[in-house]
Amino acid sequence: QLLDTLKGHQDEVLDVVFNSTGSRIATASADGTAKVYDIERGRCVATLVGHESEISKVQFSPTGCQVLTAASDHTCRIWDSITGQCLQVLEGHTDEVFSCAYNYEGDIIITGSKDNTCRIWKDNYFNDPTGGQQ
């Protein structure tokens, strides 16, 4: 049986994922935004705006504090899942990024691109909300 319908994107939804507790869902869309929804309330709690084109993949960090997105603008972004603020932009791919994932600990990210490469990154905000900035 249908429990709810989450609305808000202006173009097709390309990816969806639950956080580890099942209390939130993140969505990725061809409209260039990602959204975080609170399941209990059935409403959007954060809209992630900053990519220049469609977002193909979305992933929660293991703690659920961050959301990782991959997009056709050749970048991935790390976002605060509560405020929707962009924390870090992962630049270096030369073509669309289709896939991204956190390691189990949440401090390392891997991205996969149409440029025939996978890149491994450090999450500068892992256990440090300042991103190492003093």
C-alpha positions as CSV (number, residue, x, y, z in Angstrom):
1,Q,0.0,0.0,0.0
2,L,1.2,3.5,-0.8
3,L,2.3,5.4,2.4
4,D,3.1,8.8,1.0
5,T,4.1,10.8,-2.1
6,L,7.1,13.2,-1.8
7,K,6.9,16.2,-4.1
8,G,9.0,19.2,-4.8
9,H,11.4,18.5,-7.7
10,Q,10.8,20.3,-11.0
11,D,12.3,17.4,-13.1
12,E,12.7,13.7,-12.9
13,V,14.0,12.1,-9.8
14,L,17.2,10.0,-10.6
15,D,18.2,8.5,-7.3
16,V,16.8,8.0,-3.7
17,V,18.3,6.7,-0.5
18,F,17.4,6.3,3.1
19,N,19.6,7.3,6.0
20,S,20.9,4.6,8.3
21,T,17.9,5.0,10.7
22,G,15.3,5.2,8.1
23,S,14.0,8.5,9.4
24,R,15.1,10.6,6.4
25,I,15.3,10.2,2.6
26,A,17.5,12.0,0.2
27,T,16.6,12.5,-3.5
28,A,18.6,13.5,-6.5
29,S,17.0,15.1,-9.5
30,A,17.6,16.2,-13.1
31,D,16.5,19.7,-11.9
32,G,20.0,20.1,-10.4
33,T,18.9,19.9,-6.8
34,A,18.8,17.2,-4.1
35,K,16.3,17.2,-1.3
36,V,16.2,15.7,2.2
37,Y,12.8,14.6,3.5
38,D,11.7,13.8,7.0
39,I,9.7,10.6,6.7
40,E,7.6,11.0,9.8
41,R,6.4,14.5,8.8
42,G,6.4,13.7,5.0
43,R,8.0,17.0,4.2
44,C,11.2,18.4,2.7
45,V,13.6,19.7,5.4
46,A,16.5,20.8,3.2
47,T,17.0,21.6,-0.5
48,L,20.6,21.3,-1.7
49,V,21.3,23.9,-4.3
50,G,24.7,24.5,-6.0
51,H,25.2,22.0,-8.8
52,E,25.1,23.4,-12.3
53,S,23.3,20.4,-13.9
54,E,21.5,17.2,-13.1
55,I,22.4,15.2,-10.0
56,S,22.6,11.5,-10.8
57,K,23.5,10.0,-7.3
58,V,22.9,10.9,-3.7
59,Q,24.3,9.2,-0.6
60,F,24.1,9.8,3.2
61,S,27.3,9.6,5.2
62,P,27.3,6.7,7.7
63,T,26.3,9.1,10.5
64,G,23.6,10.8,8.4
65,C,25.0,14.2,9.2
66,Q,26.1,14.8,5.6
67,V,24.8,14.1,2.1
68,L,27.0,13.4,-0.9
69,T,25.9,14.2,-4.4
70,A,27.4,13.4,-7.8
71,A,26.4,15.4,-10.9
72,S,26.9,15.9,-14.6
73,D,28.8,19.2,-13.9
74,H,31.9,17.1,-13.2
75,T,31.7,17.6,-9.5
76,C,30.6,15.9,-6.3
77,R,29.5,17.9,-3.3
78,I,29.3,17.3,0.5
79,W,26.3,18.9,2.2
80,D,25.2,19.4,5.8
81,S,22.0,17.2,5.9
82,I,20.3,19.5,8.4
83,T,21.0,23.0,7.1
84,G,21.5,22.2,3.4
85,Q,24.8,24.1,3.3
86,C,27.4,23.0,0.9
87,L,30.5,22.0,2.9
88,Q,32.9,20.8,0.2
89,V,33.1,20.6,-3.6
90,L,35.1,17.7,-5.0
91,E,36.6,18.9,-8.3
92,G,38.9,17.0,-10.6
93,H,36.8,14.8,-12.9
94,T,36.8,15.8,-16.5
95,D,33.3,14.5,-17.3
96,E,30.0,13.6,-15.7
97,V,30.2,11.9,-12.3
98,F,27.6,9.1,-12.1
99,S,28.5,7.4,-8.8
100,C,29.7,8.2,-5.3
101,A,30.0,6.4,-2.0
102,Y,31.4,6.7,1.5
103,N,33.5,4.1,3.2
104,Y,32.2,2.4,6.3
105,E,33.9,5.0,8.7
106,G,32.7,7.9,6.6
107,D,36.0,9.7,6.2
108,I,36.8,8.5,2.7
109,I,34.7,9.0,-0.5
110,I,35.0,7.3,-3.9
111,T,33.6,8.8,-7.1
112,G,33.1,7.2,-10.5
113,S,33.0,9.3,-13.7
114,K,32.3,9.1,-17.4
115,D,36.0,10.2,-17.7
116,N,36.9,6.5,-17.1
117,T,38.3,7.1,-13.6
118,C,37.4,6.6,-10.0
119,R,38.8,9.1,-7.6
120,I,39.3,8.7,-3.8
121,W,38.8,11.7,-1.6
122,K,39.1,12.7,2.1
123,D,36.0,14.1,3.7
124,N,37.4,17.3,5.3
125,Y,34.3,17.6,7.5
126,F,34.5,14.1,9.0
127,N,34.3,14.6,12.8
128,D,35.3,18.3,12.2
129,P,32.5,20.8,11.4
130,T,35.1,23.4,10.5
131,G,36.7,21.3,7.8
132,G,40.1,21.7,9.3
133,Q,39.8,25.5,9.2
134,Q,40.9,27.3,12.4
